[in-house]
Amino acid sequence: MKSFPFFFKLEGVPCLVVGGGEGARHKANLLYKAGANVSLLAKNMHPSTEQFVRDTGIDHLSDSYQKEHLEGFRLVIAAEEDELNRNIAQNARDRGIFVNAVDMPEISDFYFPSIVDRNPITIAIGSGGSSPVLVRHTRAMLETWLPPKLGNLGKLVTSAKDKARQKFPDLDMRRRFWDRHLQGRAAELVYSDRLNEAQSLIDSELEDDEAGSETKLGEVYLVGAGPGDPDLLTFKALRLMQQADVVLYDRLVSPEILEMVRRESELIAVGKGRNIYSITQENINESLADLALQGKRVLRLKGGDPFIFGRGAEELEHLVERGVPFQVVPGITAASGCASYAGIPLTHRNHAQSVRFITGHRVGGELNFDWAEFVKEDQTLVFYMGLNGLEYICNKLLEVGLPSDAPIALVEKGTRSDQRVFVSDISNLPKIVRSAKAEAPTLIIVGSVVKLHDQLNWWGGKQTDA
């Protein structure tokens, strides 16, 4: 470690910035935001720096640099030409003043880190001036990973710190208390901007004579895993996947996504499919409630979006009846994900002004729709779970007047590396798909937008144009 990171209290500290360019303005702004008493020394200033001085009211010294200007300052930023920066750095060092020369780490006493600000949580990233590009890249990764409301969680902890110390004088008990809440319901309430509810939850446990016991009520996370590509998961989905004690997952959840679940989680497959009847929806509903009532954090992981042909609402209705708290994280539904990765827009000004999502899963061999409603111009039809009923669907559409040359696509294993796309007309697609031995999961898209597949196909998976 070439340099030691520490946080310096700058409230009211006299700091001098020498220079009038944008680099000087940037550094002066950082110091100003930290509460420093900032002065800027420059005869000429960039317009943005002039505006910054006017907006903040910081002291401006319109003069050429002399070493006497350093008197009374505890921190100096040199943001001039290289030779002058060297002179300023040496003058400051002679006076025992810490100095930073912009873009000249070799003569600087300290460096400005790249900052992730979640006040009161602050993360500083540095490379000793050796790789600022990598530092910015690292900061970008942290910005996406850390919840935007993390600072509010810090404020919640601060507000309850004294009560927690009184309630749990034992350090280990206090640590377990905070570990449970910082990775549990209180944290998620804060991240959902429900700070008052989170505060009430913390306060109620601190006032509970049995606080600290392990028999607290758990929670269910109903999370949409998207169509298959792990990169399509939301940040919140990833966070909850790392907190779950138990995971109940569908067969449409890809192995790559399951790999991202917390290693210690218990995995329970509850997928239903054609000719798979061992696990009923009622069994799943009961399991979710029972596990949560045991105090566990239960992740219900569904392919696509849980509220689009996912029966997520049925599961939540049962949780409400049992008094189990829950939260819902939407996922990218198969229609959106598969169509995008197949280069088929669901709507287009010149092709389709509406889109309909339809279940292709037949109960008792029939799909009881008003099929004539589906034969309209400027409309895209999307059938979920329609592989086994593909021929039936195509025949019904032909019966109600859809032209035999109407474009249609079947997307197999959409968004995954082994994705295949079959594009044909509605009269020929069933035999083509049958010959290719396509397997679930699949999505069927009917409409003029399918014609754009050849032009807009971008995904690197296997594309099979029939």
C-alpha atoms as one frame of an Amber mdcrd trajectory, in Angstrom:
protein
   0.000   0.000   0.000   1.804   3.108  -1.275  -0.615   5.588   0.303  -2.843
   5.344   3.344  -6.540   6.259   2.948  -8.100   8.337   5.711 -11.039  10.723
   6.073 -10.055  14.285   6.906 -12.565  16.607   8.592 -12.528  19.753   6.462
 -15.341  21.703   8.134 -13.992  25.279   8.433 -10.441  24.328   7.397  -8.765
  27.081   5.303  -7.872  25.632   1.884  -6.289  27.402  -1.091  -6.823  26.470
  -4.748  -4.365  28.063  -7.166  -5.697  28.222 -10.716  -8.754  29.371 -12.641
  -9.399  26.482 -15.007 -12.024  23.744 -14.900  -9.674  21.452 -12.980  -9.344
  24.093 -10.273 -13.111  24.551 -10.184 -13.656  20.803  -9.794 -11.250  20.526
  -6.864 -12.586  23.703  -5.232 -16.108  22.330  -5.515 -15.146  19.081  -3.756
 -13.546  21.009  -0.899 -16.518  23.368  -0.691 -19.013  20.485  -0.494 -16.945
  19.014   2.380 -17.397  22.270   4.332 -13.903  23.710   3.850 -13.236  27.446
   3.909 -12.105  27.703   0.278 -10.132  30.513  -1.339  -9.285  30.577  -5.045
  -6.212  32.380  -6.375  -6.289  33.243 -10.100  -5.991  36.360 -12.259  -7.946
  34.751 -15.090 -10.789  32.262 -14.713 -12.699  29.947 -17.018 -16.379  31.034
 -17.328 -17.516  27.963 -15.399 -15.096  28.832 -12.586 -16.355  32.410 -12.525
 -19.903  31.100 -12.197 -18.850  28.740  -9.409 -17.273  31.619  -7.456 -20.428
  33.704  -7.857 -22.732  30.830  -6.861 -20.790  29.798  -3.757 -19.415  33.151
  -2.600 -15.955  31.702  -1.888 -13.042  34.115  -1.574 -11.432  35.027  -4.892
  -7.933  36.478  -4.959  -7.244  38.070  -8.348  -3.476  37.972  -8.310  -0.464
  36.083  -9.632   0.873  33.433  -7.302   3.515  34.360  -4.722   4.696  32.055
  -1.958   3.344  34.520   0.607  -0.163  33.576  -0.533   0.250  30.244   1.285
   0.301  31.782   4.742  -2.618  30.715   6.937  -3.718  27.739   4.800  -3.616
  24.091   5.859  -4.291  22.534   2.464  -3.239  23.677  -1.007  -4.317  22.592
  -4.490  -1.985  23.527  -7.340  -3.933  23.609 -10.614  -1.662  25.676 -12.849
   1.018  24.851 -15.436   3.489  22.103 -14.490   6.443  24.358 -13.631   4.363
  26.637 -11.445   2.764  23.604  -9.781   6.233  22.314  -8.850   7.074  25.685
  -7.336   3.803  25.794  -5.359   4.305  22.208  -4.134   7.820  22.938  -2.889
   6.750  26.190  -1.199   3.859  24.408   0.527   6.015  21.506   1.649   8.590
  23.936   3.112   5.789  25.322   5.280   4.435  21.895   6.310   1.278  22.334
   4.262  -0.243  19.326   2.506  -0.370  19.904  -1.246  -1.974  18.263  -4.258
  -0.791  19.129  -7.742  -3.476  18.314 -10.308  -2.423  15.429 -12.596   1.056
  15.381 -11.029   1.013  12.579  -8.442   4.811  12.486  -8.242   4.913  15.852
  -6.424   1.655  15.521  -4.472   1.294  14.667  -0.775  -2.213  13.321  -1.252
  -4.598  12.420  -4.062  -8.260  13.096  -4.619 -10.121   9.787  -4.603 -13.071
   8.913  -6.755 -16.026   9.137  -4.386 -19.217   7.138  -3.991 -21.402   9.343
  -1.813 -24.253   7.773   0.153 -24.157  10.251   3.029 -23.325   9.388   5.787
 -21.652   6.444   4.010 -18.726   7.558   1.873 -16.506   5.280  -0.184 -13.235
   6.598  -1.565 -11.371   4.786  -4.355  -7.817   5.566  -5.346  -4.826   4.158
  -7.182  -2.141   6.489  -5.917  -2.553   8.478  -9.100  -1.372   5.572 -11.258
  -4.628   4.557 -12.964  -7.436   7.137 -12.801  -9.338   5.403 -15.626  -9.499
   2.145 -13.634 -10.550   4.111 -10.561 -13.468   5.651 -12.460 -14.435   2.211
 -13.763 -14.377   0.805 -10.222 -16.502   3.665  -8.982 -19.068   3.004 -11.734
 -19.332  -0.630 -10.641 -19.860   0.383  -7.002 -22.436   3.022  -7.958 -24.530
   0.374  -9.678 -24.145  -2.188  -6.890 -24.832   0.022  -3.860 -28.501   0.941
  -3.284 -29.161   4.670  -3.817 -30.854   4.858  -0.392 -27.921   3.290   1.472
 -27.301   6.637   3.173 -30.796   6.583   4.661 -29.995   3.193   6.144 -26.934
   4.743   7.742 -29.103   7.478   9.251 -31.488   4.859  10.615 -28.629   3.034
  12.317 -27.321   6.297  13.778 -30.740   7.215  15.187 -31.072   3.850  16.963
 -27.451   3.373  17.971 -27.813   4.492  21.598 -31.005   2.467  22.145 -29.358
  -0.627  20.692 -26.347  -0.209  22.971 -28.615  -0.005  26.005 -30.732  -2.948
  24.888 -27.775  -5.139  23.968 -24.756  -4.263  26.133 -23.128  -7.451  24.852
 -21.266  -6.611  21.621 -21.997  -9.948  19.956 -25.736  -9.649  20.598 -25.706
  -6.088  19.274 -23.836  -7.166  16.155 -26.331  -9.969  15.491 -29.192  -7.488
  15.909 -27.755  -5.143  13.292 -26.729  -7.953  10.947 -30.303  -9.219  10.943
 -31.809  -5.826  10.156 -29.190  -4.534   7.748 -29.807  -7.558   5.525 -33.499
  -7.956   6.222 -36.856  -6.269   6.119 -35.787  -3.003   7.757 -33.148  -2.416
   5.092 -35.541  -3.223   2.262 -38.120  -0.834   3.706 -35.497   1.909   3.689
 -34.484   1.106   0.104 -38.185   1.326  -0.863 -38.348   4.829   0.679 -40.489
   3.631   3.608 -38.217   5.017   6.313 -40.949   5.498   8.923 -41.965   1.835
   8.701 -38.335   0.772   9.019 -37.909   3.012  12.055 -41.029   1.507  13.667
 -39.738  -2.006  13.017 -36.390  -1.254  14.685 -38.020   0.566  17.601 -40.524
  -2.224  18.218 -37.774  -4.813  18.553 -35.695  -2.595  20.808 -38.735  -2.215
  23.067 -39.563  -5.949  22.931 -38.588  -7.919  26.031 -37.812 -10.924  23.805
 -35.753  -8.978  21.294 -32.795 -10.901  19.964 -34.564 -14.251  19.831 -34.299
 -16.259  16.658 -38.067 -16.754  16.173 -38.833 -13.543  14.304 -41.253 -13.394
  11.372 -39.582 -13.930   8.028 -40.467 -12.505   4.630 -41.078 -13.643   1.057
 -39.336 -12.056  -1.923 -41.298 -12.610  -5.150 -38.649 -11.956  -7.797 -38.791
 -12.037 -11.568 -35.627 -13.645 -12.938 -36.183 -12.506 -16.510 -36.068 -14.728
 -19.591 -32.653 -16.289 -18.986 -29.691 -13.955 -19.492 -28.309 -13.098 -15.995
 -27.357  -9.622 -17.214 -31.077  -8.797 -17.407 -31.613  -9.160 -13.654 -32.401
  -5.977 -11.750 -30.084  -4.656  -9.038 -32.760  -5.287  -6.412 -33.250  -8.856
  -7.584 -29.531  -9.532  -7.183 -29.490  -8.002  -3.724 -32.378 -10.144  -2.487
 -30.923 -13.258  -4.110 -27.871 -12.747  -1.914 -29.974 -12.510   1.266 -32.311
 -15.484   0.936 -32.239 -18.421   3.334 -34.441 -20.581   1.099 -35.069 -20.364
  -2.665 -38.105 -21.854  -4.412 -37.430 -21.666  -8.140 -39.241 -22.523 -11.364
 -37.870 -24.733 -14.112 -37.610 -21.688 -16.421 -34.973 -20.073 -14.192 -31.650
 -20.594 -15.948 -28.728 -22.359 -14.197 -26.603 -19.234 -14.675 -29.080 -17.224
 -12.599 -29.238 -19.873  -9.868 -25.448 -19.605  -9.617 -25.924 -16.012  -8.438
 -27.990 -17.000  -5.401 -26.300 -16.939  -1.983 -24.204 -20.096  -1.622 -25.653
 -20.971   1.771 -29.273 -20.830   0.532 -31.366 -23.986   0.419 -32.557 -24.533
  -3.168 -35.961 -26.117  -3.772 -37.136 -26.835  -7.320 -40.878 -26.281  -7.653
 -41.156 -26.043 -11.419 -44.300 -27.264 -13.111 -44.488 -28.294 -16.726 -46.120
 -30.589 -19.203 -46.733 -33.993 -17.590 -45.178 -32.772 -14.306 -47.814 -32.892
 -11.576 -45.913 -33.751  -8.393 -45.884 -30.162  -7.103 -49.184 -28.304  -7.069
 -49.681 -24.572  -6.819 -51.301 -25.110  -3.437 -48.150 -26.907  -2.226 -46.033
 -23.938  -3.310 -48.352 -21.434  -1.629 -48.221 -23.332   1.661 -44.457 -23.802
   1.525 -43.839 -20.082   1.037 -45.983 -19.168   4.019 -44.709 -21.938   6.314
 -41.046 -21.142   5.671 -41.550 -17.422   6.269 -43.446 -18.105   9.489 -40.384
 -20.047  10.655 -38.451 -16.759  10.435 -36.747 -17.457   7.103 -36.132 -15.105
   4.215 -37.777 -16.913   1.319 -36.952 -16.128  -2.290 -39.621 -17.116  -4.800
 -37.728 -16.985  -8.086 -39.781 -17.037 -11.275 -38.779 -16.891 -14.924 -39.765
 -13.671 -16.677 -42.066 -11.426 -14.671 -44.091 -12.942 -11.804 -47.236 -11.000
 -12.706 -47.369 -11.987 -16.392 -48.615 -15.586 -16.678 -46.541 -16.363 -13.591
 -49.305 -16.943 -10.991 -47.447 -14.611  -8.674 -50.631 -12.894  -7.529 -52.113
 -16.232  -6.403 -49.105 -16.855  -4.187 -49.299 -13.375  -2.688 -52.996 -13.734
  -1.949 -52.187 -16.784   0.157 -49.410 -14.897   1.968 -51.852 -12.118   2.816
 -54.248 -14.681   4.292 -51.444 -16.098   6.447 -50.167 -12.666   7.539 -46.761
 -13.049   5.882 -44.944  -9.873   4.715 -43.637  -9.840   1.157 -42.228  -7.663
  -1.570 -42.296  -7.949  -5.344 -39.445  -7.356  -7.777 -40.600  -7.258 -11.405
 -38.531  -8.968 -14.062 -38.142  -8.525 -17.791 -40.977 -10.571 -19.217 -40.271
 -13.139 -21.928 -42.092 -11.096 -24.576 -39.801  -8.115 -24.108 -36.562 -10.059
 -23.580 -36.982 -12.696 -26.300 -38.275 -10.239 -28.880 -35.382  -7.867 -28.241
 -32.769 -10.613 -28.514 -34.413 -11.857 -31.706 -34.325  -8.415 -33.289 -38.130
  -8.216 -33.419 -39.656  -5.024 -31.994 -43.067  -5.619 -30.455 -44.301  -2.257
 -31.710 -43.206  -0.101 -34.626 -44.771   2.999 -36.120 -44.985   1.394 -39.560
 -45.983  -2.103 -38.432 -47.795  -2.353 -35.084 -49.375   0.178 -32.743 -50.488
  -2.386 -30.159 -49.350  -5.697 -28.705 -51.301  -8.481 -26.978 -49.867 -11.046
 -24.567 -51.730 -14.366 -24.755 -51.261 -17.656 -22.958 -50.670 -20.571 -25.317
 -51.123 -23.156 -22.576 -54.229 -25.209 -23.343 -56.487 -26.571 -20.603 -58.444
 -29.605 -21.814 -57.115 -29.125 -25.323 -58.835 -25.775 -25.935 -57.924 -22.098
 -25.826 -61.212 -20.291 -25.257 -60.579 -16.965 -26.976 -62.491 -14.776 -29.384
 -59.948 -15.570 -32.084 -61.422 -13.018 -34.483 -60.170 -10.296 -32.101 -56.609
 -11.362 -32.886 -56.887 -10.758 -36.638 -56.365  -7.016 -36.782 -53.949  -4.879
 -38.718 -51.177  -3.029 -36.911 -51.169  -5.493 -34.011 -48.540  -7.871 -32.633
 -49.578 -11.125 -30.966 -47.305 -12.801 -28.434 -48.131 -16.323 -27.250 -46.473
 -17.615 -24.078 -46.041 -21.348 -23.462 -47.302 -22.202 -26.925 -44.806 -24.755
 -28.242 -47.052 -27.801 -27.844 -50.046 -25.886 -29.150 -48.245 -24.192 -32.035
 -50.113 -26.012 -34.786 -53.437 -25.465 -33.019 -52.719 -21.722 -32.638 -51.727
 -21.324 -36.290 -54.799 -23.207 -37.523 -57.159 -21.144 -35.364 -55.655 -17.898
 -36.686 -55.980 -19.152 -40.262 -59.607 -20.102 -39.616 -60.519 -16.543 -38.606
 -58.900 -14.970 -41.631 -55.217 -14.419 -40.955 -53.416 -14.705 -44.344 -51.424
 -17.890 -44.847 -48.298 -15.837 -45.586 -48.558 -13.848 -42.333 -45.077 -13.614
 -40.759 -44.525 -15.556 -37.546 -41.509 -16.340 -35.363 -40.808 -18.860 -32.639
 -37.988 -17.964 -30.245 -36.468 -20.928 -28.429 -34.540 -20.339 -25.176 -34.605
 -16.606 -25.757 -31.737 -14.412 -24.469 -29.587 -17.458 -23.703 -26.402 -18.483
 -25.491 -28.208 -21.375 -27.212 -31.116 -19.234 -28.426 -32.676 -20.200 -31.765
 -35.112 -18.130 -33.811 -37.400 -19.740 -36.394 -38.966 -17.270 -38.831 -41.490
 -18.321 -41.455 -45.124 -17.828 -42.483 -47.987 -19.059 -40.356 -48.853 -21.983
 -42.639 -45.348 -23.493 -42.627 -43.858 -22.739 -39.213 -45.312 -25.747 -37.310
 -43.660 -28.367 -39.516 -40.355 -26.432 -39.514 -40.295 -26.215 -35.716 -41.293
 -29.857 -35.419 -38.490 -30.895 -37.781 -35.947 -28.846 -35.800 -37.115 -30.464
 -32.520 -37.454 -27.152 -30.726 -37.663 -27.341 -26.940 -39.232 -25.187 -24.239
 -39.066 -22.454 -23.206 -40.357 -20.792 -26.354 -42.229 -17.656 -27.340 -44.373
 -17.152 -30.452 -44.600 -13.749 -32.154 -47.145 -13.063 -34.886 -47.303  -9.870
 -36.916 -45.690  -7.609 -39.448 -42.892  -6.723 -37.013 -41.404 -10.201 -37.580
 -40.237  -8.954 -41.002 -37.669  -6.770 -39.217 -35.827  -9.767 -37.783 -33.256
 -10.037 -40.582 -32.436  -6.339 -40.402 -32.340  -5.933 -36.631 -30.956  -9.300
 -35.533 -27.992  -8.500 -33.316 -27.702 -11.223 -30.661 -24.772 -13.603 -30.884
 -26.817 -16.707 -30.126 -27.758 -19.274 -32.772 -30.191 -17.816 -35.280 -32.127
 -20.259 -37.442 -34.184 -18.553 -40.109 -36.627 -21.030 -41.559
